[in-house]
Amino acid sequence: MKNSQSSYIANFLKMESAGGILLMASAVLAIIVANSPLTSYYELLLKTPVEVRVGALEIAKPLLLWINDGLMAVFFLLVGLELKREVVEGELSDKRNIILPGVGAVGGMLVPALIYVYFNSGDPVAMKGWAIPAATDIAFALGVLALLGSRVPVTIKIFLTSLAIFDDVGAVLIIAFFYTANISFAALAIAAVCIGALIVLNRRGVSTNSPYILVGIIMWIATLKSGVHATLAGVVLAMFIPMRSTENPDKSPLKDLEHDLHSVVAFFILPVFAFANAGLNLTGMGLDQVLHPVPVGIALGLFLGKQIGIFGLCALTIRAGLAQLPAGMTWKGLYGTSALCGIGFTMSLFIGSLAFEETGVNLLFDERLGIILGSLAAGILGYIVLKIDLAKQPD
């Protein structure tokens, strides 16, 4: 059983790393296309109207929002499944393993947000983006770790993954409380009925995933119409997928669904999201836009805020005797990992789309510039620090 769990974790980390590399390629391709003669076709593609109508029920959105509201709901479903598995029987089931990544995640969200607020407190429109630098991109971060080879201790990967899970929980709460439109209580009531149906399915021991997914689709539509961001339906659905089958204790509906979704998310959904959202057009961009408080606040929040918040709070927690460095991790390794968490690409872009691009406000800056610059700088620093640290460690 121990070997099978180790094999499962190894396969998971390997897949996430490969997905991170593909994610990088998709982002680079988007920037190339956005700055080429194909840029008009790129924008036309993202603005293509897509409509689904069943009787009086209509969902009409441009392709970009179908990607951000629809495909990303599947990504959040996977995040929820990973969180539940880790809490029930993974690294987070032991309270001793929760303290350090949990504290690190709090610091890694609070300090970047404060840095952003410092630069943008005088602009109420710009303040909508305060949460953009608070996110960590686990796929990108593990992709960078993969470049360092097999010498990276498993404890660093586990710490990074656990911290990113807490980070994702924080991002979900931020989206739920701060990035919602006008609330439709009728649609919200339907979503509540769907949650009740999920509770009944779970309590009755239904072990087939299809009924849960069917109810989840209805809940996603209701959530979309309610004004609460639709991706949250994915997280809620994940909480009710059974960890164990009542008919066969060796079978796990949750792990089966998680395994099935990993390839779809890592090799399709996230690359498509990156291609659709990272297309930064640099044509005509001047120094005023580069030095605008929004991209500056985001870039410094990711690059400085993450490493200061995570490393600082983790160091204080360790010095206070409330936790200890994971086995095989040095102080320099903790700092390098903290810097690596400044890669905020996927979730930062997603929160940025909620903060600015869906509001219809015409702004004289592009938050994507800050996300790309901050994430790039953080990734390079984290890679260099960890490479130096690992080179000094004995084989």
N, C-alpha and C positions, 0 to 999 in steps of 0.2 A: 504493500500500500504506500509505503514511504517513497519507494522508487518511482511509482506511478505519479505521485504528486510532484516529485522533483522533475520528472519528464514533462509533466503538464506545464509547470512554471517555465522550464527551459524553452518549450515550444511557444509559449505565450510571449516571452521576451524576444525570442527570435523573430516572431511575426511582427511585433510592434516595431522592431528596429528596421525591418525591411519596409514596413509601411511608412516609417519616418523618412527614409531615403526617397521613396516615391513621392511623398508629400513635398519634399524639397524640390524635386524635379518639376512637379506640377506648378509650384509657385513661381519658379524661374521661367517656365514656359508661358505662364500668364503675363508676366512682366514683359517678356520678349514680344508676345503677340500685341499687347496693349501699346507698345511703342514701335509698331511696324505698320506697313500699309493695311494690315488686316484689322486694325483697331476699330474701324467702323462696323465691321462684321462681328467682332467680339462683343461690342456694346449692343448691337442689334440682336444677337443671340440671347444675351442675358435679359433683354427687355421683351423677348417674344412672349405674347400672352398665351397662357395655358388655362383652359377652363374645363371644369367638371360640373355637370348639372344633372341632378336626379329630382325631377319634379320641381318643387319650390326651393329645394336645397341647391345652392350654387357656390362653388369655390372658384374664383377667378383671380389669378395672380400672375405676374411676370415670372419667367423661368427662374430668375435669381431667387425669388422668395419661395418658390416650390423647393428649391435646393436647401435654402436656409431654414424653412419651416418644416418641410417634409423629410428630406433625407437626413437632416441633422436630428430629427426626432429618433431615428434609428440609432444614431451615434449616442444619444443620451440614454436610450434603452440599454445599450451595451455598457455605458458608464454605470448605470444603476445595477446591472447584473454583476459587474465586477465588484462594486461596493458591497452588495449583499453577500457575495461569496467570501470576500475578505473578512467581513464582520462575523459571519457564521462559523467559518472553519479555516480561514486564512490567517495571514500575519496580524490582522487587526482583531482577531478573536482573543488574543492575549493583551490585556490592558497595558502591560509593560512596553509593548511594541507600539502603542498608540501615542504615548506622550510626546516623544521627540518629533515625529513627522507632523503630529497635530499642532504642536507649538510652532514648528517651522512654517506650516501652512498659514497660520494666523499672522505671523510676522511677514510672510511673503505676500500677503494680500493687503495688510494694513499699511506698511511703509510705502509700497509703490503708489497706492491710492493717495496717501498724504503728499507725496512728491508731486503727483499730478495736480492735486488741489492747490498746492503752493503756487504753481505756475498759472493756474486758470481760475482762481477764486473770484476774480473781478468780472468774469464773463459767464452769465447764467446759461447761455447756449453751450459753450464749451464744457461747462461743468457736467453736462449730461454724460460725458465720456469718462467720468472719474474711475469707473471700474475696469476700464480697458487694460491697464497694465497689471491688474491683480491676478491674471490667469497664467497658468503654466501649460505648455503643450507637451504631453507625455510622449506622443509619437515622435516628435522632433527630437526631444531630449534623449530618448533611447536610441534614436538613429545616430546621434552624435556619439553616444557611448559605444555603439557598435563599431565605430571607426577606431576605437582604442583597442579593439581585439579582446581576446579571452582573459587578459590579465585583470580586467575590471572585476573586483570582488562582487559576489552575488549580493552581499549586504548593501552595497551602494545602489544596485539596481532595485532592491526591495525597498530601501529607504526612499529613493526617488519615486518609485511607483506608489508607495503608501502616501507620500506627501502630495503627489498629484491627485490622488483619489480624494483626499481632504480638500484640496484646492478646487476640484470639480464640484464637491458638495457646496462649498462656499459660493462658487459661480452660479449654481442652480438656485440657491437662496437669493442671491443678488438679482438674478433675472426675474424670479417670482415676485419679489417685493418692489423692485425699482424700475423694471422695464415691462410694464403692462399697459395696455391701452384702456379705453373706457370699458368698464365691466358690464357684460350682459348676464344678468342673474338667471335668466331662463336657460341659456346655454350652459352656465355653470352648474345649474341644477341637474341637467342631463349628464354632465361629467361626474357629478356626485353619485348619481344612480349607477353609472358604469363602475365607479369604485366599489359601491355596494355589491354589484354583480361579481367583481373580482374577489371580494372577501368571501362570498358564498362559494365560488369555485375553489378557492384555496382551502376553506374550512371543510369542504366535502371531499378533499383529497383528489381532485381532478388532476391527473398527471400528464395529460396531453396538452401540448402548448397551444394548439390551434384555437380552442375556445378563448383562451386568454388574449391571443393576438386579435381575434375578431372583436372582442369587447374593447381592446386597446385602440383599434382603428376608429371605432365609434367615439371613444373618449378623446382621441386626437382631434377629430372633427369638431366635437363640442367645445374642446378647449380652444381650438383655433377661432371659433365663432364667439367665444366668451370674452376675449380680450386679454386673457392670461396667455403667455407665450406657449405655443403648441408643443414645443420640444419638451416641456415639463411632463407631458403625458407619458413620454418614454420612460422617465425616471419612476413615475408612479407605477406604471405597469410592471417594471422590473421587480418592485418590492413584493409582488404577489405571485411571481413564478416560483413554484415549489423547488426547494433545494433537493428533496428526496421524493422518490415515487413511493406511494403507499403500496403499490402492487409489487414493486421490485426495489428493495432498499439499495441495491447496488447501482441503480439507475438514477441520474440526476437531470431532471428536465431543465433546470437552470444552466448547468454546465453544458448540456447539449445545445441549448439555444445560444449560449455565449460562444461556444466553439463555431457554430454555424455563422454567427454574425461577424466574427473577427475578420474573416477574409473579405466579406462584403464591405465592412467599414474601413479596414486598413488599405485595401487595394482598389476601392471604387468610391465610396462616399466621401472620405476625407480628401483624396486627390481631386475629385470633382468640385468639392467645396473650395479647396485652395485655388483651383483654376478659375472659378467663378468670382472669387473675392479678392484675389491678390493682384489683379491686373492694374497696377499703378502706372498711369500715364505720366511720364516725366516731361512731356513736351511743354515748353513755356513755363516750367516751374522755376521760380526765382528764389533768391535768398530769403525773401520775406516769408514765403510759404514754408521753407525748410526750418526757419527759426521761429515759426509761429508757436505760441505756448502749448498748443495741443500736441503736435508731434514731438516737441521737446519734452513735455511732461510725460508722454507715453514712453519715449526712448529712454529717458533717465529713470523712469519708474521701473521699467523692465531691467535695465542694465545695472543701475545702482540699488534701486529699492529692493529688488528680489534678494540680492546677495547680502545686503545690510540686514534686511528683515529676517531672513531665514537663518543665516549664520549667527547673527547677533542674538536672537531669541533662543536658538538651540544652544549656543555657548553659555548663556546665562542659566538656562535650565540644567545643563550638565554641571556647571560650577556650583549650582545650588544643591546638587545631589539628588535632583528629582528624576534624572535619567542619565544614561551613559552612552558614550560613542558606540555605535554598532561594531561588532567584532570585524576586524579587517579594515576598518575605516580610520584614517588619520585625520588630524585637524585640517591639514591641507586638502585632504580628500573631501571633507565636509564643506570646506570653502568652495572648492571646484564644483561640487554638486549643487551648492546654493547658487553659484553663478549660472550654472546650466539651467536652473529653473527659471531664469530670465527669458528663456525662449517661450514666448506667449502666443505664438502664431495663431493656431486654430481658434481657441476660445477668445483671444483678444479680437480677432477679426469678427467673430460672431457677435460679441458684445458691442463692438464698434458699429456693426450693421444695425443693431437695435438702438444704439444711442443716436446715430446720425443719419444713416442712409435711408431708414424707413420713416424718418420724420418729415421728409420733403424740404428740409431747411437747406438752402444753398449757402454753403460755407466756403470760405477762402482758404481752406487748408485740406489736407488729406491725412486722416488718422493712420492710413495704411503705411505711410512713410515712416512714422514713428515706430509702428509695430515691426516693420521689416528691419530698420536700422537697429533698434533696441535688441531684437531677437538675434540678429546677426552678431552684434558685438558680444552679447551674453554667451552665445554658443561658442564663439572663438575663444573668449576668456576661459570658460569652463573647460573646453577641450585642452587648452595649453596647460592650465593648472593641474588637471588630472593626469595628463601625459607625463609632466615632470614628476608628479607624486608617484605614479605607478612605476616610472623608470628607476626610482630610488629604492623601491621595495624589492626584497629578495624573491626569486622565482619559487 
